[in-house]
């Protein structure tokens, strides 16, 4: 996966929104959520560590994503948990912008 996976174009994800990319496409243990926070792009495992909720459906603001189910918050930069009820962070993946393409480089320890 040295070249990464193109998951979308920069214009495909509105500011404050997320996009779920299937684990089938990424070859990872979980789906990956890609977020646009003020024009900066981040990627985390999609499943909240508290319960089975999709973080790609959460609220994005000021470097965080809030889970839509129980409002646990995670850092977009490194997946660290920032608030209860979650007590464990989620995996972060490197994102690169190549031209207008959003390229995700899945974390090696998260490959299936």
C-alpha positions as MATLAB code, in Angstrom:
seq = 'XXXXXXXXXXXXXXXXXXXXXXXXXXXXXXXXXXXXXXXXXXXXXXXXXXXXXXXXXXXXXXXXXXXXXXXXXXXXXXXXXXXXXXXXXXXXXXXXXXXXXXXXXXXXXXXX';
ca = [
       0.000    0.000    0.000;
       2.958    2.329   -0.462;
       1.036    4.338   -3.058;
      -2.101    4.645   -0.949;
      -5.704    4.470   -2.104;
      -7.479    7.308   -3.848;
     -10.801    7.541   -2.024;
     -12.333   10.762   -3.357;
     -11.647   14.151   -4.897;
     -11.181   17.191   -2.668;
     -14.535   18.635   -3.777;
     -16.407   15.421   -2.957;
     -16.422   15.957    0.826;
     -17.969   19.210    2.040;
     -16.440   21.085    4.970;
     -17.656   19.523    8.216;
     -18.624   16.253    6.550;
     -17.310   12.705    6.418;
     -17.211    9.938    3.819;
     -17.209    6.212    4.622;
     -14.861    4.075    2.517;
     -15.539    0.341    2.614;
     -13.011   -2.024    4.191;
     -13.366   -4.112    1.029;
     -11.839   -1.228   -0.929;
      -9.164   -0.348    1.642;
      -8.174   -3.856    2.750;
      -8.454   -2.797    6.389;
     -10.067   -4.349    9.455;
     -12.675   -1.573    9.613;
     -14.218    0.837    7.138;
     -12.355    4.145    7.031;
     -14.028    7.519    7.592;
     -12.452   10.462    5.738;
     -13.268   13.923    7.092;
     -12.977   17.497    5.830;
     -12.375   19.955    8.662;
     -11.908   23.430    7.194;
     -10.146   22.090    4.098;
      -7.854   19.763    6.050;
      -8.502   16.069    5.498;
      -8.223   13.297    8.072;
      -8.955    9.555    8.153;
      -9.963    7.367   11.098;
     -11.387    3.890   11.536;
     -15.105    4.403   10.987;
     -16.534    2.466   13.930;
     -16.861    4.258   17.266;
     -14.958    2.401   19.988;
     -17.921    2.735   22.369;
     -20.662    1.141   20.258;
     -21.336    0.188   16.659;
     -21.866    3.675   15.225;
     -20.380    5.137   12.049;
     -18.130    8.099   12.790;
     -18.470    9.209    9.151;
     -22.026   10.225   10.128;
     -20.772   12.297   13.065;
     -20.339   16.032   13.570;
     -16.974   17.499   12.554;
     -15.675   20.693   14.126;
     -12.399   22.165   15.380;
     -10.287   19.047   14.870;
     -12.786   16.610   16.365;
     -15.550   14.252   15.307;
     -18.515   13.597   17.602;
     -20.129   10.174   17.371;
     -23.766   10.459   16.244;
     -24.966    7.790   18.691;
     -23.755    8.813   22.173;
     -21.655   11.948   21.501;
     -18.202   10.539   22.287;
     -15.562   12.777   20.680;
     -12.338   11.781   18.939;
      -9.350   13.762   17.700;
      -9.216   13.864   13.913;
      -5.419   14.125   14.065;
      -4.657   10.890   15.925;
      -7.965    9.195   16.824;
      -7.510    9.807   20.556;
     -10.700    9.699   22.600;
     -11.586   13.138   23.957;
     -14.815   12.478   25.849;
     -16.974    9.805   27.404;
     -18.732    7.477   26.940;
     -15.879    6.144   24.774;
     -12.735    5.223   26.717;
     -10.562    3.980   23.842;
      -9.377    5.847   20.773;
      -9.725    4.744   17.157;
      -6.965    4.179   14.598;
      -5.832    7.092   12.465;
      -4.613    6.766    8.870;
      -2.335    9.086    6.925;
      -4.009   11.295    4.307;
      -2.255   12.902    1.384;
      -3.636   15.302   -1.207;
      -2.246   14.570   -4.681;
      -3.521   17.171   -7.131;
      -7.233   17.109   -6.328;
      -7.238   13.480   -5.143;
      -7.611   12.444   -1.504;
      -5.270    9.505   -0.968;
      -5.446    7.420    2.214;
      -2.489    5.365    3.434;
      -3.968    2.798    5.839;
      -2.030    2.165    9.042;
      -0.035   -1.071    8.662;
      -1.427   -2.555   11.873;
      -4.999   -2.082   10.597;
      -4.609   -4.074    7.360;
      -6.721   -7.219    7.162;
];
